[in-house]
Protein backbone atom coordinates (compact mmCIF):
# COMPACT_ATOMS: atom_id res chain seq x y z
CA UNK A 1 0.00 0.00 0.00
CA UNK A 2 1.43 3.43 -0.89
CA UNK A 3 2.15 5.92 1.90
CA UNK A 4 -0.37 8.54 2.93
CA UNK A 5 2.17 11.22 2.21
CA UNK A 6 5.77 12.21 2.44
CA UNK A 7 7.56 15.17 3.91
CA UNK A 8 11.06 16.36 4.61
CA UNK A 9 10.96 17.09 8.32
CA UNK A 10 14.66 17.64 9.00
CA UNK A 11 16.82 20.11 7.10
CA UNK A 12 19.16 18.43 4.68
CA UNK A 13 20.30 18.13 1.11
CA UNK A 14 17.82 19.09 -1.60
CA UNK A 15 16.17 16.10 -3.22
CA UNK A 16 14.12 16.14 -6.42
CA UNK A 17 13.48 12.57 -7.62
CA UNK A 18 14.00 8.90 -6.85
CA UNK A 19 14.36 7.54 -3.35
CA UNK A 20 16.16 10.01 -1.10
CA UNK A 21 19.17 8.82 0.91
CA UNK A 22 17.58 9.25 4.36
CA UNK A 23 14.14 7.65 4.54
CA UNK A 24 11.79 6.66 7.34
CA UNK A 25 8.83 4.46 6.54
CA UNK A 26 5.95 3.74 8.89
CA UNK A 27 2.17 3.58 9.03
CA UNK A 28 -0.04 6.46 10.14
CA UNK A 29 -0.84 5.00 13.58
CA UNK A 30 2.85 4.53 14.42
CA UNK A 31 3.73 8.06 13.27
CA UNK A 32 0.96 9.55 15.42
CA UNK A 33 2.18 7.52 18.41
CA UNK A 34 5.74 8.76 17.87
CA UNK A 35 4.67 12.37 17.32
CA UNK A 36 2.49 12.40 20.46
CA UNK A 37 4.94 10.59 22.71
CA UNK A 38 2.75 7.51 23.16
CA UNK A 39 5.47 5.43 21.45
CA UNK A 40 9.21 5.97 21.72
CA UNK A 41 11.65 5.73 18.80
CA UNK A 42 13.67 2.84 20.24
CA UNK A 43 10.55 0.70 20.75
CA UNK A 44 9.27 1.48 17.25
CA UNK A 45 12.60 0.39 15.75
CA UNK A 46 12.88 -2.72 17.98
CA UNK A 47 9.35 -3.83 17.07
CA UNK A 48 9.93 -3.14 13.34
CA UNK A 49 7.16 -0.52 13.28
CA UNK A 50 9.59 1.86 11.59
CA UNK A 51 12.05 1.23 8.79
CA UNK A 52 14.79 3.87 8.85
CA UNK A 53 17.72 4.07 6.45
CA UNK A 54 20.43 6.64 6.09
CA UNK A 55 22.75 8.47 8.43
CA UNK A 56 20.16 11.17 9.20
CA UNK A 57 17.10 8.94 9.53
CA UNK A 58 17.13 8.56 13.33
CA UNK A 59 14.50 10.83 14.89
CA UNK A 60 14.91 9.78 18.54
CA UNK A 61 16.16 13.24 19.52
CA UNK A 62 13.38 15.07 17.68
CA UNK A 63 10.34 13.19 18.94
CA UNK A 64 7.80 13.56 20.38
CA UNK A 65 6.57 16.66 18.60
CA UNK A 66 3.83 17.12 21.21
CA UNK A 67 2.85 15.19 24.29
CA UNK A 68 -0.68 13.80 24.48
CA UNK A 69 -0.60 13.91 28.31
CA UNK A 70 1.77 16.53 29.75
CA UNK A 71 3.83 15.33 32.68
CA UNK A 72 1.89 15.69 35.91
CA UNK A 73 -1.45 16.32 34.18
CA UNK A 74 -4.38 14.20 35.24
CA UNK A 75 -6.78 12.83 32.65
CA UNK A 76 -10.44 13.75 32.89
CA UNK A 77 -12.85 10.96 33.69
CA UNK A 78 -16.38 10.91 32.32
C-alpha positions as CSV (number, residue, x, y, z in Angstrom):
1,X,0.0,0.0,0.0
2,X,1.4,3.4,-0.9
3,X,2.2,5.9,1.9
4,X,-0.4,8.5,2.9
5,X,2.2,11.2,2.2
6,X,5.8,12.2,2.4
7,X,7.6,15.2,3.9
8,X,11.1,16.4,4.6
9,X,11.0,17.1,8.3
10,X,14.7,17.6,9.0
11,X,16.8,20.1,7.1
12,X,19.2,18.4,4.7
13,X,20.3,18.1,1.1
14,X,17.8,19.1,-1.6
15,X,16.2,16.1,-3.2
16,X,14.1,16.1,-6.4
17,X,13.5,12.6,-7.6
18,X,14.0,8.9,-6.9
19,X,14.4,7.5,-3.3
20,X,16.2,10.0,-1.1
21,X,19.2,8.8,0.9
22,X,17.6,9.2,4.4
23,X,14.1,7.6,4.5
24,X,11.8,6.7,7.3
25,X,8.8,4.5,6.5
26,X,5.9,3.7,8.9
27,X,2.2,3.6,9.0
28,X,0.0,6.5,10.1
29,X,-0.8,5.0,13.6
30,X,2.8,4.5,14.4
31,X,3.7,8.1,13.3
32,X,1.0,9.6,15.4
33,X,2.2,7.5,18.4
34,X,5.7,8.8,17.9
35,X,4.7,12.4,17.3
36,X,2.5,12.4,20.5
37,X,4.9,10.6,22.7
38,X,2.8,7.5,23.2
39,X,5.5,5.4,21.4
40,X,9.2,6.0,21.7
41,X,11.7,5.7,18.8
42,X,13.7,2.8,20.2
43,X,10.5,0.7,20.8
44,X,9.3,1.5,17.3
45,X,12.6,0.4,15.8
46,X,12.9,-2.7,18.0
47,X,9.4,-3.8,17.1
48,X,9.9,-3.1,13.3
49,X,7.2,-0.5,13.3
50,X,9.6,1.9,11.6
51,X,12.1,1.2,8.8
52,X,14.8,3.9,8.9
53,X,17.7,4.1,6.5
54,X,20.4,6.6,6.1
55,X,22.7,8.5,8.4
56,X,20.2,11.2,9.2
57,X,17.1,8.9,9.5
58,X,17.1,8.6,13.3
59,X,14.5,10.8,14.9
60,X,14.9,9.8,18.5
61,X,16.2,13.2,19.5
62,X,13.4,15.1,17.7
63,X,10.3,13.2,18.9
64,X,7.8,13.6,20.4
65,X,6.6,16.7,18.6
66,X,3.8,17.1,21.2
67,X,2.8,15.2,24.3
68,X,-0.7,13.8,24.5
69,X,-0.6,13.9,28.3
70,X,1.8,16.5,29.7
71,X,3.8,15.3,32.7
72,X,1.9,15.7,35.9
73,X,-1.4,16.3,34.2
74,X,-4.4,14.2,35.2
75,X,-6.8,12.8,32.6
76,X,-10.4,13.7,32.9
77,X,-12.9,11.0,33.7
78,X,-16.4,10.9,32.3
